[in-house]
Amino acid sequence: MGRGKIEIKRIENATNRQVTYSKRRTGIMKKARELTVLCDAQVAIIMFSSTGKYHEFCSPGTDIKTIFDRYQQAIGTSLWVEQYENMQRTLSHLKDINRNLRTEIRQRMGEDLDSLEFDELRGLEQNVDAALKEVRHRKYHVISTQTDTYKKKVKHSYEAYKNLQQELGMREDPAFGFVDNTGAGGWDGAVALGGPGAADMYAFRVVPSQPNLHGMAYGSHDLRLG
């Protein structure tokens, strides 16, 4: 039994429509390839699916552009003239804009002013004044922002410095001193090192052969233990 004919109309179901497009696209590509081989024909096919996907076929030994050129020659028309003219108009418009902008820049720098009338000079002056005010406003805003940032940094550094001072002030430095001790069996003196309690006291005697150490006294700010 042969396949039944289907009604040629738009398939409403999106999935079925995509499946049908894929199958028939493969079939038409196969037919175009067979036509190229069997009949030595130049065939070009361009297709866009409903989702915007692009597919093409072109006979081996040629390309789409060549076939388009032959098509234009065959029907005696050009597919690109209108597009080329639109591109030329767009290019001319952009050149005019560029020329006007260059002229305006030179005039804002004080050049090419001879051709301007009084009203044009007055308008240019107002534009320059407005631009200057905007630049000055932006400059002051940047200065203010940088100043606030530096103030915050200074405040943060000062707070860190005060905290460090408080931490150092809470620590008691150990006491150091040098005392004479002539009655200690030939020793002339002793250095006493100690912390807050007696258990931390250490004594070091000075021999008589070092008179330069005799009579010296060191406070807690002169000697410190590493």
N, CA and C atoms as a LAMMPS dump frame, in Angstrom:
ITEM: TIMESTEP
0
ITEM: NUMBER OF ATOMS
678
ITEM: BOX BOUNDS ff ff ff
-5.0000000000000000e+02 5.0000000000000000e+02
-5.0000000000000000e+02 5.0000000000000000e+02
-5.0000000000000000e+02 5.0000000000000000e+02
ITEM: ATOMS id mol type element x y z
1 1 1 N 0.851 -1.196 0
2 1 2 C 0 0 0
3 1 3 C 0.882 1.241 0
4 2 1 N 0.509 2.213 -0.766
5 2 2 C 1.25 3.459 -0.8
6 2 3 C 0.839 4.369 0.34
7 3 1 N 1.701 5.331 0.551
8 3 2 C 1.388 6.277 1.611
9 3 3 C 0.223 7.17 1.2
10 4 1 N -0.593 7.503 2.158
11 4 2 C -1.715 8.362 1.861
12 4 3 C -1.286 9.804 1.686
13 5 1 N -1.99 10.526 0.854
14 5 2 C -1.682 11.927 0.631
15 5 3 C -2.102 12.759 1.838
16 6 1 N -1.307 13.758 2.105
17 6 2 C -1.649 14.664 3.199
18 6 3 C -2.074 15.995 2.601
19 7 1 N -2.863 16.708 3.342
20 7 2 C -3.324 18.016 2.895
21 7 3 C -2.179 19.02 3.018
22 8 1 N -1.935 19.75 1.938
23 8 2 C -0.843 20.72 1.942
24 8 3 C -1.32 22.002 2.611
25 9 1 N -1.012 22.127 3.868
26 9 2 C -1.303 23.335 4.637
27 9 3 C -0.333 23.394 5.812
28 10 1 N -0.297 24.508 6.453
29 10 2 C 0.648 24.709 7.558
30 10 3 C 0.359 23.727 8.686
31 11 1 N 1.428 23.078 9.153
32 11 2 C 1.306 22.145 10.27
33 11 3 C 1.293 22.953 11.562
34 12 1 N 0.253 22.823 12.333
35 12 2 C 0.091 23.649 13.529
36 12 3 C 1.006 23.215 14.666
37 13 1 N 1.208 21.927 14.822
38 13 2 C 2.061 21.445 15.9
39 13 3 C 3.527 21.754 15.58
40 14 1 N 4.208 22.471 16.492
41 14 2 C 5.58 22.921 16.226
42 14 3 C 6.541 21.747 16.077
43 15 1 N 6.369 20.704 16.89
44 15 2 C 7.274 19.546 16.812
45 15 3 C 7.104 18.814 15.498
46 16 1 N 5.858 18.575 15.107
47 16 2 C 5.607 17.89 13.838
48 16 3 C 6.085 18.735 12.654
49 17 1 N 5.929 20.048 12.79
50 17 2 C 6.365 20.926 11.708
51 17 3 C 7.879 20.863 11.528
52 18 1 N 8.627 20.835 12.63
53 18 2 C 10.074 20.774 12.546
54 18 3 C 10.549 19.43 12.01
55 19 1 N 9.882 18.349 12.423
56 19 2 C 10.249 17.017 11.931
57 19 3 C 10.003 16.921 10.43
58 20 1 N 8.868 17.43 9.983
59 20 2 C 8.558 17.4 8.55
60 20 3 C 9.555 18.231 7.753
61 21 1 N 9.929 19.391 8.285
62 21 2 C 10.905 20.239 7.595
63 21 3 C 12.242 19.52 7.454
64 22 1 N 12.673 18.863 8.516
65 22 2 C 13.957 18.17 8.482
66 22 3 C 13.946 17.042 7.448
67 23 1 N 12.857 16.257 7.426
68 23 2 C 12.78 15.137 6.483
69 23 3 C 12.73 15.631 5.044
70 24 1 N 11.901 16.614 4.768
71 24 2 C 11.745 17.096 3.399
72 24 3 C 12.979 17.889 2.944
73 25 1 N 13.654 18.538 3.871
74 25 2 C 14.895 19.235 3.514
75 25 3 C 15.931 18.221 3.044
76 26 1 N 16.038 17.113 3.763
77 26 2 C 16.967 16.058 3.345
78 26 3 C 16.6 15.514 1.976
79 27 1 N 15.299 15.35 1.733
80 27 2 C 14.864 14.821 0.45
81 27 3 C 15.152 15.772 -0.703
82 28 1 N 14.896 17.068 -0.509
83 28 2 C 15.119 18.006 -1.599
84 28 3 C 16.612 18.199 -1.865
85 29 1 N 17.431 18.117 -0.823
86 29 2 C 18.877 18.171 -1.024
87 29 3 C 19.351 16.963 -1.835
88 30 1 N 18.779 15.804 -1.547
89 30 2 C 19.146 14.597 -2.281
90 30 3 C 18.752 14.721 -3.753
91 31 1 N 17.546 15.251 -4.011
92 31 2 C 17.09 15.427 -5.389
93 31 3 C 17.977 16.425 -6.136
94 32 1 N 18.388 17.495 -5.471
95 32 2 C 19.253 18.487 -6.112
96 32 3 C 20.611 17.88 -6.445
97 33 1 N 21.133 17.059 -5.568
98 33 2 C 22.42 16.403 -5.814
99 33 3 C 22.309 15.43 -6.992
100 34 1 N 21.215 14.692 -7.04
101 34 2 C 21.006 13.762 -8.145
102 34 3 C 20.851 14.519 -9.469
103 35 1 N 20.148 15.635 -9.422
104 35 2 C 19.966 16.427 -10.636
105 35 3 C 21.287 16.977 -11.134
106 36 1 N 22.156 17.354 -10.242
107 36 2 C 23.473 17.859 -10.632
108 36 3 C 24.295 16.77 -11.317
109 37 1 N 24.243 15.553 -10.774
110 37 2 C 25.057 14.468 -11.319
111 37 3 C 24.461 13.946 -12.619
112 38 1 N 23.176 13.707 -12.63
113 38 2 C 22.544 13.099 -13.796
114 38 3 C 22.495 14.042 -15
115 39 1 N 22.221 15.312 -14.765
116 39 2 C 21.973 16.247 -15.869
117 39 3 C 23.071 17.289 -16.042
118 40 1 N 24.141 17.203 -15.257
119 40 2 C 25.23 18.183 -15.336
120 40 3 C 24.689 19.607 -15.193
121 41 1 N 23.791 19.773 -14.221
122 41 2 C 23.154 21.078 -14
123 41 3 C 23.818 21.771 -12.804
124 42 1 N 23.711 23.086 -12.812
125 42 2 C 24.173 23.885 -11.682
126 42 3 C 22.953 24.267 -10.847
127 43 1 N 22.922 23.777 -9.634
128 43 2 C 21.764 23.947 -8.762
129 43 3 C 22.211 24.625 -7.471
130 44 1 N 21.432 25.554 -7.04
131 44 2 C 21.68 26.214 -5.748
132 44 3 C 20.366 26.29 -4.99
133 45 1 N 20.403 25.909 -3.727
134 45 2 C 19.214 25.931 -2.88
135 45 3 C 19.57 26.636 -1.572
136 46 1 N 18.734 27.561 -1.158
137 46 2 C 18.906 28.255 0.127
138 46 3 C 17.594 28.129 0.881
139 47 1 N 17.688 27.695 2.138
140 47 2 C 16.492 27.483 2.946
141 47 3 C 16.701 28.055 4.342
142 48 1 N 15.62 28.603 4.882
143 48 2 C 15.583 29.061 6.271
144 48 3 C 14.38 28.417 6.933
145 49 1 N 14.628 27.768 8.055
146 49 2 C 13.526 27.142 8.779
147 49 3 C 12.739 28.207 9.539
148 50 1 N 11.63 27.793 10.121
149 50 2 C 10.805 28.726 10.896
150 50 3 C 11.507 29.206 12.151
151 51 1 N 12.551 28.488 12.579
152 51 2 C 13.33 28.912 13.752
153 51 3 C 14.543 29.752 13.362
154 52 1 N 14.72 29.987 12.044
155 52 2 C 15.811 30.838 11.597
156 52 3 C 17.08 30.098 11.225
157 53 1 N 17.072 28.776 11.243
158 53 2 C 18.263 28.013 10.887
159 53 3 C 18.452 28.045 9.367
160 54 1 N 19.738 28.16 8.97
161 54 2 C 20.077 28.341 7.56
162 54 3 C 20.656 27.049 6.99
163 55 1 N 20.185 26.677 5.799
164 55 2 C 20.708 25.506 5.102
165 55 3 C 20.837 25.853 3.624
166 56 1 N 21.847 25.305 2.985
167 56 2 C 22.058 25.585 1.57
168 56 3 C 22.654 24.367 0.876
169 57 1 N 22.483 24.341 -0.439
170 57 2 C 23.135 23.348 -1.283
171 57 3 C 23.577 24.062 -2.555
172 58 1 N 24.777 23.735 -2.997
173 58 2 C 25.29 24.303 -4.236
174 58 3 C 26.038 23.202 -4.989
175 59 1 N 25.844 23.17 -6.291
176 59 2 C 26.497 22.138 -7.096
177 59 3 C 28.007 22.238 -6.965
178 60 1 N 28.714 21.108 -6.926
179 60 2 C 30.176 21.126 -6.847
180 60 3 C 30.773 21.873 -8.037
181 61 1 N 31.866 22.589 -7.803
182 61 2 C 32.541 23.335 -8.845
183 61 3 C 32.025 24.729 -9.048
184 62 1 N 31.061 25.166 -8.243
185 62 2 C 30.542 26.526 -8.334
186 62 3 C 30.211 27.021 -6.933
187 63 1 N 29.655 28.227 -6.84
188 63 2 C 29.261 28.769 -5.534
189 63 3 C 27.99 29.586 -5.702
190 64 1 N 27.432 29.984 -4.587
191 64 2 C 26.152 30.695 -4.592
192 64 3 C 26.259 32.004 -5.361
193 65 1 N 27.347 32.753 -5.147
194 65 2 C 27.498 34.05 -5.8
195 65 3 C 27.537 33.901 -7.327
196 66 1 N 28.271 32.895 -7.804
197 66 2 C 28.352 32.685 -9.248
198 66 3 C 26.979 32.393 -9.842
199 67 1 N 26.204 31.578 -9.162
200 67 2 C 24.863 31.258 -9.651
201 67 3 C 23.966 32.488 -9.605
202 68 1 N 24.107 33.32 -8.569
203 68 2 C 23.329 34.557 -8.499
204 68 3 C 23.686 35.491 -9.662
205 69 1 N 24.985 35.575 -9.965
206 69 2 C 25.394 36.42 -11.085
207 69 3 C 24.789 35.921 -12.396
208 70 1 N 24.789 34.622 -12.6
209 70 2 C 24.178 34.059 -13.811
210 70 3 C 22.673 34.324 -13.831
211 71 1 N 22.062 34.28 -12.647
212 71 2 C 20.626 34.57 -12.557
213 71 3 C 20.338 36.011 -12.951
214 72 1 N 21.159 36.938 -12.478
215 72 2 C 20.965 38.342 -12.83
216 72 3 C 21.147 38.571 -14.338
217 73 1 N 22.136 37.925 -14.92
218 73 2 C 22.351 38.049 -16.362
219 73 3 C 21.183 37.462 -17.148
220 74 1 N 20.63 36.363 -16.654
221 74 2 C 19.544 35.69 -17.375
222 74 3 C 18.267 36.53 -17.386
223 75 1 N 17.97 37.206 -16.266
224 75 2 C 16.721 37.976 -16.194
225 75 3 C 16.946 39.45 -16.474
226 76 1 N 18.205 39.839 -16.659
227 76 2 C 18.495 41.221 -17.018
228 76 3 C 18.24 42.213 -15.906
229 77 1 N 18.519 41.867 -14.676
230 77 2 C 18.333 42.78 -13.551
231 77 3 C 19.498 42.615 -12.592
232 78 1 N 19.551 43.479 -11.602
233 78 2 C 20.61 43.416 -10.604
234 78 3 C 19.99 43.349 -9.218
235 79 1 N 20.453 42.406 -8.464
236 79 2 C 19.958 42.254 -7.097
237 79 3 C 20.657 43.195 -6.122
238 80 1 N 21.768 43.814 -6.562
239 80 2 C 22.587 44.569 -5.623
240 80 3 C 22.543 46.083 -5.849
241 81 1 N 21.921 46.533 -6.941
242 81 2 C 21.953 47.968 -7.25
243 81 3 C 21.301 48.785 -6.142
244 82 1 N 20.126 48.379 -5.734
245 82 2 C 19.423 49.14 -4.702
246 82 3 C 20.189 49.13 -3.386
247 83 1 N 20.713 47.962 -3.038
248 83 2 C 21.5 47.89 -1.804
249 83 3 C 22.758 48.744 -1.906
250 84 1 N 23.406 48.737 -3.07
251 84 2 C 24.607 49.551 -3.263
252 84 3 C 24.282 51.034 -3.158
253 85 1 N 23.17 51.454 -3.723
254 85 2 C 22.776 52.856 -3.638
255 85 3 C 22.476 53.256 -2.191
256 86 1 N 21.836 52.375 -1.453
257 86 2 C 21.582 52.663 -0.032
258 86 3 C 22.884 52.802 0.751
259 87 1 N 23.852 51.944 0.455
260 87 2 C 25.151 52.024 1.12
261 87 3 C 25.873 53.324 0.762
262 88 1 N 25.742 53.76 -0.496
263 88 2 C 26.358 55.012 -0.912
264 88 3 C 25.726 56.202 -0.198
265 89 1 N 24.411 56.197 -0.06
266 89 2 C 23.739 57.284 0.665
267 89 3 C 24.136 57.288 2.133
268 90 1 N 24.232 56.132 2.732
269 90 2 C 24.655 56.056 4.133
270 90 3 C 26.079 56.557 4.304
271 91 1 N 26.97 56.166 3.391
272 91 2 C 28.359 56.616 3.457
273 91 3 C 28.451 58.129 3.312
274 92 1 N 27.695 58.707 2.386
275 92 2 C 27.717 60.157 2.198
276 92 3 C 27.209 60.885 3.445
277 93 1 N 26.171 60.339 4.056
278 93 2 C 25.622 60.948 5.277
279 93 3 C 26.642 60.905 6.412
280 94 1 N 27.312 59.784 6.563
281 94 2 C 28.324 59.66 7.618
282 94 3 C 29.508 60.6 7.37
283 95 1 N 29.877 60.786 6.112
284 95 2 C 30.951 61.732 5.806
285 95 3 C 30.559 63.152 6.187
286 96 1 N 29.303 63.535 5.908
287 96 2 C 28.836 64.868 6.299
288 96 3 C 28.879 65.049 7.817
289 97 1 N 28.45 64.039 8.54
290 97 2 C 28.48 64.116 10.002
291 97 3 C 29.915 64.254 10.505
292 98 1 N 30.809 63.469 9.937
293 98 2 C 32.207 63.523 10.346
294 98 3 C 32.825 64.889 10.044
295 99 1 N 32.515 65.45 8.886
296 99 2 C 33.042 66.768 8.52
297 99 3 C 32.51 67.85 9.47
298 100 1 N 31.227 67.8 9.789
299 100 2 C 30.646 68.785 10.708
300 100 3 C 31.249 68.677 12.105
301 101 1 N 31.476 67.456 12.555
302 101 2 C 32.072 67.271 13.879
303 101 3 C 33.507 67.796 13.922
304 102 1 N 34.268 67.557 12.886
305 102 2 C 35.636 68.079 12.831
306 102 3 C 35.648 69.6 12.838
307 103 1 N 34.733 70.206 12.089
308 103 2 C 34.633 71.67 12.066
309 103 3 C 34.27 72.209 13.445
310 104 1 N 33.318 71.552 14.117
311 104 2 C 32.909 71.994 15.447
312 104 3 C 34.061 71.868 16.45
313 105 1 N 34.842 70.814 16.341
314 105 2 C 35.986 70.642 17.246
315 105 3 C 37.01 71.754 17.023
316 106 1 N 37.304 72.061 15.764
317 106 2 C 38.273 73.136 15.48
318 106 3 C 37.757 74.48 15.989
319 107 1 N 36.467 74.742 15.831
320 107 2 C 35.904 76.01 16.302
321 107 3 C 35.919 76.095 17.823
322 108 1 N 35.692 74.999 18.501
323 108 2 C 35.754 75.008 19.962
324 108 3 C 37.185 75.235 20.452
325 109 1 N 38.18 74.941 19.594
326 109 2 C 39.577 75.196 19.935
327 109 3 C 40.029 76.578 19.46
328 110 1 N 39.1 77.382 18.925
329 110 2 C 39.428 78.737 18.503
330 110 3 C 39.924 78.843 17.083
331 111 1 N 39.682 77.831 16.258
332 111 2 C 40.134 77.843 14.874
333 111 3 C 38.931 77.963 13.932
334 112 1 N 39.203 78.398 12.699
335 112 2 C 38.175 78.503 11.653
336 112 3 C 36.974 79.327 12.112
337 113 1 N 37.235 80.491 12.709
338 113 2 C 36.151 81.344 13.2
339 113 3 C 35.794 82.46 12.227
340 114 1 N 36.589 82.651 11.17
341 114 2 C 36.377 83.784 10.268
342 114 3 C 35.047 83.701 9.528
343 115 1 N 34.589 82.499 9.248
344 115 2 C 33.356 82.336 8.47
345 115 3 C 32.094 82.412 9.314
346 116 1 N 32.206 82.563 10.634
347 116 2 C 31.042 82.556 11.522
348 116 3 C 30.474 83.959 11.663
349 117 1 N 29.141 84.044 11.669
350 117 2 C 28.455 85.304 11.922
351 117 3 C 28.369 85.552 13.428
352 118 1 N 27.83 86.729 13.775
353 118 2 C 27.771 87.109 15.185
354 118 3 C 26.939 86.114 15.999
355 119 1 N 25.77 85.747 15.465
356 119 2 C 24.907 84.814 16.204
357 119 3 C 25.584 83.454 16.366
358 120 1 N 26.298 83.032 15.343
359 120 2 C 27.006 81.761 15.442
360 120 3 C 28.136 81.83 16.46
361 121 1 N 28.842 82.947 16.479
362 121 2 C 29.898 83.12 17.484
363 121 3 C 29.313 83.147 18.895
364 122 1 N 28.189 83.806 19.046
365 122 2 C 27.552 83.873 20.358
366 122 3 C 27.099 82.481 20.811
367 123 1 N 26.507 81.709 19.884
368 123 2 C 26.11 80.351 20.233
369 123 3 C 27.298 79.472 20.587
370 124 1 N 28.404 79.642 19.837
371 124 2 C 29.612 78.874 20.146
372 124 3 C 30.147 79.235 21.525
373 125 1 N 30.106 80.511 21.858
374 125 2 C 30.579 80.956 23.179
375 125 3 C 29.735 80.343 24.292
376 126 1 N 28.422 80.311 24.087
377 126 2 C 27.538 79.72 25.103
378 126 3 C 27.804 78.22 25.257
379 127 1 N 28.037 77.563 24.138
380 127 2 C 28.325 76.126 24.211
381 127 3 C 29.63 75.854 24.952
382 128 1 N 30.638 76.686 24.673
383 128 2 C 31.931 76.516 25.355
384 128 3 C 31.78 76.777 26.843
385 129 1 N 31.014 77.832 27.212
386 129 2 C 30.794 78.131 28.635
387 129 3 C 30.072 76.976 29.324
388 130 1 N 29.066 76.414 28.666
389 130 2 C 28.337 75.291 29.267
390 130 3 C 29.251 74.08 29.442
391 131 1 N 30.088 73.825 28.428
392 131 2 C 31.025 72.707 28.548
393 131 3 C 32.031 72.946 29.662
394 132 1 N 32.495 74.195 29.809
395 132 2 C 33.45 74.522 30.864
396 132 3 C 32.829 74.324 32.245
397 133 1 N 31.585 74.724 32.412
398 133 2 C 30.909 74.532 33.696
399 133 3 C 30.774 73.042 34.018
400 134 1 N 30.465 72.262 33.01
401 134 2 C 30.32 70.822 33.226
402 134 3 C 31.653 70.192 33.62
403 135 1 N 32.726 70.616 32.949
404 135 2 C 34.057 70.089 33.277
405 135 3 C 34.455 70.504 34.691
406 136 1 N 34.203 71.754 35.047
407 136 2 C 34.553 72.237 36.384
408 136 3 C 33.757 71.506 37.458
409 137 1 N 32.465 71.279 37.196
410 137 2 C 31.633 70.545 38.156
411 137 3 C 32.17 69.131 38.348
412 138 1 N 32.552 68.492 37.259
413 138 2 C 33.096 67.136 37.354
414 138 3 C 34.422 67.133 38.112
415 139 1 N 35.255 68.145 37.874
416 139 2 C 36.541 68.218 38.563
417 139 3 C 36.34 68.353 40.072
418 140 1 N 35.425 69.241 40.496
419 140 2 C 35.165 69.411 41.927
420 140 3 C 34.596 68.14 42.551
421 141 1 N 33.776 67.436 41.781
422 141 2 C 33.223 66.177 42.301
423 141 3 C 34.335 65.153 42.528
424 142 1 N 35.273 65.064 41.582
425 142 2 C 36.394 64.129 41.74
426 142 3 C 37.26 64.521 42.926
427 143 1 N 37.541 65.824 43.079
428 143 2 C 38.356 66.288 44.206
429 143 3 C 37.664 65.97 45.527
430 144 1 N 36.355 66.228 45.604
431 144 2 C 35.607 65.952 46.835
432 144 3 C 35.625 64.464 47.167
433 145 1 N 35.453 63.625 46.156
434 145 2 C 35.466 62.18 46.394
435 145 3 C 36.831 61.709 46.891
436 146 1 N 37.907 62.204 46.268
437 146 2 C 39.249 61.819 46.701
438 146 3 C 39.539 62.318 48.107
439 147 1 N 39.089 63.539 48.43
440 147 2 C 39.313 64.087 49.77
441 147 3 C 38.613 63.238 50.826
442 148 1 N 37.363 62.871 50.58
443 148 2 C 36.633 62.03 51.534
444 148 3 C 37.329 60.675 51.716
445 149 1 N 37.843 60.133 50.614
446 149 2 C 38.542 58.847 50.704
447 149 3 C 39.799 58.974 51.561
448 150 1 N 40.585 60.039 51.349
449 150 2 C 41.802 60.235 52.126
450 150 3 C 41.483 60.482 53.598
451 151 1 N 40.409 61.219 53.888
452 151 2 C 40.011 61.447 55.286
453 151 3 C 39.668 60.136 55.976
454 152 1 N 38.971 59.261 55.276
455 152 2 C 38.628 57.972 55.859
456 152 3 C 39.879 57.138 56.129
457 153 1 N 40.843 57.198 55.195
458 153 2 C 42.085 56.463 55.397
459 153 3 C 42.856 56.991 56.602
460 154 1 N 42.917 58.338 56.736
461 154 2 C 43.622 58.937 57.864
462 154 3 C 42.936 58.568 59.174
463 155 1 N 41.603 58.63 59.201
464 155 2 C 40.864 58.28 60.409
465 155 3 C 41.097 56.826 60.788
466 156 1 N 41.093 55.954 59.786
467 156 2 C 41.323 54.538 60.055
468 156 3 C 42.738 54.314 60.601
469 157 1 N 43.727 55.006 60.036
470 157 2 C 45.105 54.865 60.515
471 157 3 C 45.245 55.388 61.94
472 158 1 N 44.56 56.508 62.237
473 158 2 C 44.647 57.075 63.579
474 158 3 C 44.01 56.141 64.602
475 159 1 N 42.866 55.544 64.256
476 159 2 C 42.221 54.609 65.173
477 159 3 C 43.103 53.382 65.409
478 160 1 N 43.743 52.905 64.357
479 160 2 C 44.652 51.77 64.523
480 160 3 C 45.832 52.146 65.414
481 161 1 N 46.326 53.375 65.255
482 161 2 C 47.433 53.842 66.092
483 161 3 C 47.008 53.944 67.554
484 162 1 N 45.813 54.473 67.831
485 162 2 C 45.332 54.583 69.21
486 162 3 C 45.137 53.196 69.823
487 163 1 N 44.606 52.264 69.048
488 163 2 C 44.417 50.907 69.568
489 163 3 C 45.756 50.255 69.902
490 164 1 N 46.744 50.495 69.072
491 164 2 C 48.068 49.945 69.324
492 164 3 C 48.673 50.548 70.581
493 165 1 N 48.485 51.85 70.768
494 165 2 C 48.975 52.486 71.992
495 165 3 C 48.315 51.894 73.224
496 166 1 N 47.015 51.666 73.153
497 166 2 C 46.311 51.092 74.302
498 166 3 C 46.803 49.686 74.606
499 167 1 N 47.046 48.89 73.555
500 167 2 C 47.548 47.542 73.784
501 167 3 C 48.93 47.563 74.407
502 168 1 N 49.793 48.478 73.959
503 168 2 C 51.129 48.568 74.54
504 168 3 C 51.075 49.088 75.967
505 169 1 N 50.155 50.02 76.256
506 169 2 C 50.046 50.573 77.606
507 169 3 C 49.553 49.569 78.623
508 170 1 N 48.812 48.557 78.181
509 170 2 C 48.291 47.545 79.104
510 170 3 C 49.365 46.554 79.524
511 171 1 N 50.453 46.496 78.812
512 171 2 C 51.535 45.582 79.164
513 171 3 C 52.516 46.272 80.091
514 172 1 N 52.881 45.63 81.212
515 172 2 C 53.848 46.187 82.154
516 172 3 C 55.246 45.748 81.755
517 173 1 N 56.112 46.693 81.578
518 173 2 C 57.483 46.368 81.227
519 173 3 C 58.212 45.79 82.432
520 174 1 N 59.053 44.778 82.268
521 174 2 C 59.854 44.246 83.391
522 174 3 C 60.863 45.28 83.858
523 175 1 N 61.191 45.185 85.134
524 175 2 C 62.132 46.137 85.746
525 175 3 C 63.559 45.633 85.594
526 176 1 N 64.472 46.55 85.269
527 176 2 C 65.884 46.257 85.147
528 176 3 C 66.65 47.271 85.991
529 177 1 N 67.769 46.851 86.564
530 177 2 C 68.568 47.804 87.337
531 177 3 C 69.948 47.256 87.636
532 178 1 N 70.825 48.154 88.017
533 178 2 C 72.186 47.789 88.395
534 178 3 C 72.42 48.33 89.803
535 179 1 N 72.803 47.424 90.729
536 179 2 C 72.986 47.82 92.127
537 179 3 C 74.395 47.437 92.562
538 180 1 N 74.958 48.25 93.427
539 180 2 C 76.27 47.945 94.002
540 180 3 C 76.14 46.846 95.032
541 181 1 N 77.108 45.96 95.018
542 181 2 C 77.105 44.844 95.977
543 181 3 C 78.556 44.507 96.299
544 182 1 N 79.19 45.355 97.069
545 182 2 C 80.626 45.219 97.337
546 182 3 C 80.934 44.099 98.303
547 183 1 N 79.964 43.642 99.032
548 183 2 C 80.237 42.595 100.016
549 183 3 C 79.942 41.228 99.51
550 184 1 N 79.983 41.027 98.246
551 184 2 C 79.604 39.721 97.697
552 184 3 C 80.817 38.985 97.185
553 185 1 N 81.827 38.799 98.02
554 185 2 C 82.962 37.949 97.674
555 185 3 C 83.751 38.429 96.478
556 186 1 N 84.073 39.69 96.438
557 186 2 C 84.899 40.184 95.35
558 186 3 C 84.13 40.714 94.167
559 187 1 N 82.803 40.572 94.198
560 187 2 C 81.983 41.109 93.12
561 187 3 C 81.631 42.549 93.448
562 188 1 N 81.726 43.407 92.485
563 188 2 C 81.468 44.834 92.714
564 188 3 C 80.006 45.193 92.562
565 189 1 N 79.245 44.45 91.833
566 189 2 C 77.849 44.835 91.631
567 189 3 C 77.054 43.7 91.02
568 190 1 N 75.777 43.931 90.844
569 190 2 C 74.9 42.916 90.262
570 190 3 C 73.817 43.617 89.449
571 191 1 N 73.454 42.964 88.418
572 191 2 C 72.345 43.459 87.6
573 191 3 C 71.118 42.634 87.94
574 192 1 N 70.046 43.302 88.305
575 192 2 C 68.811 42.616 88.685
576 192 3 C 67.799 42.757 87.56
577 193 1 N 67.304 41.642 87.115
578 193 2 C 66.286 41.617 86.075
579 193 3 C 65.052 40.973 86.651
580 194 1 N 63.953 41.572 86.47
581 194 2 C 62.755 40.977 87.032
582 194 3 C 61.503 41.488 86.391
583 195 1 N 60.45 40.718 86.557
584 195 2 C 59.148 41.112 86.069
585 195 3 C 58.291 41.598 87.205
586 196 1 N 56.997 41.511 87.07
587 196 2 C 56.111 41.988 88.12
588 196 3 C 56.247 41.235 89.432
589 197 1 N 56.637 39.97 89.436
590 197 2 C 56.728 39.173 90.66
591 197 3 C 58.15 38.782 90.998
592 198 1 N 58.365 38.377 92.243
593 198 2 C 59.706 37.991 92.677
594 198 3 C 60.166 36.714 91.989
595 199 1 N 59.238 35.905 91.57
596 199 2 C 59.609 34.645 90.935
597 199 3 C 60.301 34.863 89.601
598 200 1 N 60.186 36.071 89.054
599 200 2 C 60.777 36.366 87.757
600 200 3 C 62.107 37.083 87.878
601 201 1 N 62.676 37.19 89.075
602 201 2 C 63.904 37.945 89.296
603 201 3 C 65.115 37.078 88.945
604 202 1 N 66.103 37.682 88.28
605 202 2 C 67.356 37.03 87.951
606 202 3 C 68.478 37.996 88.27
607 203 1 N 69.59 37.497 88.761
608 203 2 C 70.718 38.353 89.155
609 203 3 C 71.953 37.943 88.385
610 204 1 N 72.698 38.926 87.921
611 204 2 C 73.95 38.72 87.202
612 204 3 C 74.993 39.644 87.811
613 205 1 N 76.114 39.057 88.255
614 205 2 C 77.127 39.869 88.915
615 205 3 C 78.141 40.363 87.914
616 206 1 N 78.757 41.5 88.251
617 206 2 C 79.753 42.141 87.413
618 206 3 C 81.111 41.935 88.049
619 207 1 N 82.084 41.48 87.308
620 207 2 C 83.417 41.219 87.837
621 207 3 C 84.171 42.523 87.989
622 208 1 N 85.178 42.604 88.901
623 208 2 C 85.91 43.84 89.13
624 208 3 C 86.729 44.28 87.927
625 209 1 N 87.041 43.35 87.016
626 209 2 C 87.882 43.713 85.884
627 209 3 C 87.161 44.58 84.865
628 210 1 N 85.881 44.877 85.101
629 210 2 C 85.122 45.737 84.199
630 210 3 C 84.626 46.963 84.937
631 211 1 N 85.531 47.883 85.24
632 211 2 C 85.126 49.061 86.029
633 211 3 C 84.174 49.967 85.275
634 212 1 N 84.107 49.828 83.964
635 212 2 C 83.225 50.737 83.239
636 212 3 C 81.766 50.445 83.498
637 213 1 N 81.463 49.287 84.077
638 213 2 C 80.087 48.968 84.426
639 213 3 C 79.717 49.344 85.846
640 214 1 N 80.724 49.783 86.619
641 214 2 C 80.455 50.089 88.03
642 214 3 C 79.685 51.383 88.13
643 215 1 N 78.75 51.397 89.033
644 215 2 C 78.012 52.618 89.301
645 215 3 C 76.95 52.939 88.277
646 216 1 N 76.734 52.06 87.298
647 216 2 C 75.736 52.324 86.28
648 216 3 C 74.391 51.807 86.75
649 217 1 N 73.394 52.498 86.356
650 217 2 C 72.024 52.1 86.677
651 217 3 C 71.185 52.169 85.419
652 218 1 N 70.344 51.171 85.204
653 218 2 C 69.505 51.121 84.004
654 218 3 C 68.063 51.02 84.434
655 219 1 N 67.27 51.802 83.827
656 219 2 C 65.845 51.728 84.075
657 219 3 C 65.17 50.746 83.116
658 220 1 N 63.852 50.679 83.246
659 220 2 C 63.102 49.728 82.409
660 220 3 C 63.097 50.141 80.961
661 221 1 N 63.404 51.433 80.716
662 221 2 C 63.409 51.863 79.323
663 221 3 C 64.777 51.718 78.667
664 222 1 N 65.811 51.322 79.496
665 222 2 C 67.174 51.174 78.934
666 222 3 C 67.495 49.742 78.582
667 223 1 N 67.049 48.778 79.389
668 223 2 C 67.338 47.378 79.138
669 223 3 C 66.037 46.623 78.959
670 224 1 N 66.003 45.801 77.964
671 224 2 C 64.825 44.964 77.743
672 224 3 C 65.28 43.559 77.347
673 225 1 N 64.534 42.583 77.778
674 225 2 C 64.817 41.209 77.401
675 225 3 C 64.23 40.949 76.028
676 226 1 N 65.021 40.236 75.139
677 226 2 C 64.501 39.922 73.828
678 226 3 C 63.471 38.812 73.9
